[in-house]
Amino acid sequence: MSNNHPEQQTGEGKGKLLNVPGISTSVDFQGKTTSRMKKQKNMYHFIHVAEDNFHVMDKFRRLNSSIDPIVSLNEQELSVFCDSFKLRTLAKNEFFLEQGQVCSYIGFINQGVMIYFKSMDNGNEITTDFAFEGEWVTVNASRLNNSPSPVSIRAIENTEILVINQQDLSCLYLRVPKLERLGRILIEQAYLKIVGQSLDLQTLSAKDRYESLLHKYPEIFQKVPLYHIANYLGIAPKSLSRIRSDFFAK
């Protein structure tokens, strides 16, 4: 008589248990091997990879939407473009760039708010600009001249930003030449913004500057502290409060 357990016998109509470390495997009556644990492991891996890919795609969706009206990229070019960026997170009040440093990168805000400001010798800070979700941040005067930045850039809330450094950007222009159009147009937009801000400051009253800012950034008072806005407009916080009261009293 055989000492084998009946379930360990082989032959037609018999099932066989295979002791594989970590995997419970059986051979069905047709001799086909199935593995529940292996299938589950593969399924979990597939789900994990799919979630990761969705997360990555979601991070670049706003960026892609931003450049799409300016330059049309095919799938390969878009992949090269996105691969050149690194995701960076900034805590509230963390610097993206400090005054005096050379700005060697460009950022695209996925989420959050940032301010540009200049630190004065007397310790005061002058807010010079804001940047919101879907906008680019850099200091072109520093980046293009490889010179110390005259201003700082700081997150005023937890911020998520996609960053590309200048060296990688230069390589990207060689690999995807049509992206030079994107770079040129972003520079033009930044120039026009600076000209507009300078004209507003020199020709508009504080009330008109407030209304112009509110028109450009309707959400600014929900995201930016009043003292930063007053500083940017060149007025005292009390004056800003009075202008706002008069505006909403209309």
C-alpha positions in Angstrom: 0.0 0.0 0.0 1.3 3.5 -0.9 2.1 5.9 2.0 1.1 8.9 -0.1 -1.9 10.9 1.1 -4.9 10.4 -1.3 -4.9 14.1 -2.2 -1.2 13.9 -3.2 -1.7 11.1 -5.7 -1.4 11.9 -9.4 -3.5 10.7 -12.2 -6.6 11.4 -14.1 -9.4 12.8 -12.0 -7.0 13.5 -9.1 -6.0 17.0 -7.8 -2.4 17.7 -6.7 -1.3 20.3 -4.1 2.0 22.0 -4.8 3.8 23.5 -1.8 5.3 26.7 -3.2 6.6 29.1 -0.5 4.2 32.0 -0.2 1.8 30.8 -2.9 -1.1 28.4 -2.6 -1.2 26.7 -6.0 -3.5 23.9 -7.2 -3.8 21.9 -10.4 -7.3 21.5 -11.6 -8.7 18.4 -13.2 -7.6 19.6 -16.7 -4.1 20.0 -15.4 -4.2 23.9 -15.6 -2.3 25.7 -12.8 -4.0 28.6 -11.0 -2.7 30.8 -8.3 -5.1 33.0 -6.2 -2.3 34.8 -4.4 -0.4 35.5 -7.6 -3.5 36.8 -9.3 -4.3 39.0 -6.4 -0.7 40.3 -6.2 -0.8 41.1 -10.0 -4.1 42.8 -9.6 -2.9 45.0 -6.7 0.2 45.9 -8.6 -1.9 46.9 -11.6 -4.1 49.1 -9.5 -1.1 50.7 -7.8 0.6 51.5 -11.1 -2.7 52.8 -12.5 -3.2 55.1 -9.5 0.4 56.3 -9.8 0.0 57.1 -13.5 -3.3 58.9 -12.9 -1.6 60.9 -10.1 1.3 61.9 -12.4 -1.1 62.8 -15.3 -3.2 64.9 -12.9 -0.2 66.9 -11.8 0.6 67.8 -15.4 -3.0 68.4 -16.6 -3.0 72.1 -15.6 0.4 72.6 -17.2 -0.6 71.0 -20.4 -3.8 73.1 -20.5 -1.7 76.2 -20.0 0.6 75.6 -23.0 -1.9 74.1 -25.3 -3.2 77.5 -26.7 0.4 78.5 -27.4 2.1 75.5 -28.8 0.8 72.1 -30.1 2.8 69.1 -29.0 2.4 65.5 -30.1 2.4 62.7 -27.6 6.2 62.1 -27.7 7.0 65.8 -27.5 4.6 66.3 -24.6 6.2 63.4 -22.8 9.7 64.9 -23.2 8.4 68.2 -22.0 6.7 66.9 -18.9 9.7 64.6 -18.0 11.9 67.8 -17.8 9.9 69.1 -14.8 10.2 68.1 -11.2 7.4 68.4 -8.6 8.3 70.5 -5.6 6.1 71.3 -2.6 6.6 74.4 -0.5 5.2 74.9 3.0 3.5 78.2 3.9 6.2 81.0 4.1 8.8 78.8 2.5 11.0 80.5 -0.1 11.0 79.5 -3.8 13.8 82.1 -4.4 15.6 84.4 -2.0 16.7 87.9 -2.9 20.4 88.0 -3.8 20.4 84.4 -5.2 20.7 83.7 -8.9 17.4 82.5 -10.3 18.2 79.4 -12.4 14.8 77.9 -12.9 11.2 78.5 -13.8 8.2 77.2 -11.9 4.5 76.5 -12.8 2.1 76.7 -9.9 -0.2 73.6 -9.7 -1.7 74.7 -6.5 -1.2 77.5 -4.0 -0.3 81.2 -4.0 3.1 83.0 -4.1 4.3 86.6 -3.7 7.2 88.5 -5.0 8.7 91.0 -2.6 11.8 93.1 -2.0 13.5 93.4 1.4 14.6 97.0 2.2 17.5 98.1 4.2 15.2 99.4 7.0 13.7 95.9 7.4 10.5 96.6 5.5 9.2 94.4 2.7 7.6 95.7 -0.5 5.2 93.3 -2.3 5.8 93.6 -6.0 3.7 90.9 -7.5 1.5 87.8 -6.9 1.3 84.4 -8.6 -1.6 82.0 -8.5 -2.5 78.6 -9.7 -1.9 78.1 -13.4 0.8 80.9 -13.5 4.5 80.8 -14.1 7.0 82.1 -11.6 10.6 83.2 -12.2 12.7 86.3 -12.1 13.7 86.8 -15.7 16.2 89.6 -15.0 18.2 87.2 -12.8 17.7 84.1 -14.8 18.6 85.5 -18.2 21.5 87.6 -17.0 22.8 85.0 -14.5 22.8 87.8 -11.9 21.5 88.1 -8.3 17.7 88.4 -8.0 16.5 91.8 -6.8 13.4 90.2 -5.2 12.3 87.1 -3.3 9.5 84.7 -4.1 7.7 83.0 -1.2 4.7 80.8 -0.8 2.0 82.3 1.4 0.1 79.0 1.6 1.1 75.4 1.0 2.0 75.3 -2.6 2.7 72.6 -5.2 4.9 73.7 -8.1 6.4 72.1 -11.2 10.0 73.2 -11.7 12.5 73.1 -14.6 16.0 74.5 -14.3 17.6 76.7 -16.9 20.0 74.1 -18.2 17.3 71.5 -18.8 15.2 74.2 -20.5 18.0 75.0 -22.9 18.3 71.3 -23.7 14.6 71.1 -24.1 14.6 73.8 -26.8 17.1 71.7 -28.8 15.1 68.5 -28.4 11.7 70.1 -29.2 12.4 73.4 -31.1 8.8 74.4 -31.2 9.0 75.0 -27.4 11.1 78.1 -28.2 7.9 79.7 -29.2 6.5 79.0 -25.8 9.5 80.5 -24.1 9.3 83.6 -26.3 5.6 84.2 -25.6 6.0 83.7 -21.9 8.8 86.4 -21.9 6.5 88.7 -23.9 3.6 88.2 -21.5 5.9 88.9 -18.5 7.1 92.1 -20.1 3.6 93.3 -20.9 2.6 92.6 -17.3 5.5 94.7 -15.9 4.6 97.6 -18.3 1.0 97.5 -17.2 1.9 97.4 -13.6 4.2 100.4 -14.0 1.6 102.4 -15.9 -1.1 101.7 -13.3 1.2 102.7 -10.5 2.1 106.0 -12.1 -1.2 107.0 -13.6 -4.1 105.5 -11.6 -5.4 106.5 -8.2 -5.3 104.0 -5.3 -9.0 103.3 -5.9 -8.5 102.7 -9.6 -5.5 100.4 -8.9 -7.7 98.4 -6.4 -10.4 98.0 -9.0 -7.9 97.0 -11.7 -6.4 94.4 -9.3 -9.8 93.0 -8.4 -10.6 92.7 -12.1 -7.5 90.8 -12.8 -7.6 88.5 -9.7 -11.2 88.3 -8.4 -10.1 85.6 -5.9 -7.2 87.6 -4.5 -8.9 88.8 -1.3 -9.8 85.1 -0.4 -6.2 84.0 -0.8 -3.9 86.9 0.0 -3.7 88.8 3.4 -4.8 92.4 3.2 -1.5 93.8 4.2 0.2 92.2 1.2 -2.4 93.7 -1.1 -2.2 97.1 0.5 1.6 96.9 0.2 1.4 96.0 -3.4 -1.0 98.9 -4.1 1.3 101.3 -2.2 -1.3 102.3 0.4 -1.8 101.7 4.1 -4.0 98.8 5.2 -6.5 101.3 6.7 -6.8 103.1 3.3 -7.4 99.8 1.6 -10.2 98.9 4.1 -11.8 102.3 3.4 -11.6 101.8 -0.4 -13.1 98.4 -0.1 -15.9 99.7 2.1 -16.7 102.4 -0.4 -16.5 100.0 -3.3 -19.0 97.5 -1.8 -21.3 100.3 -0.6 -22.1 101.2 -4.2 
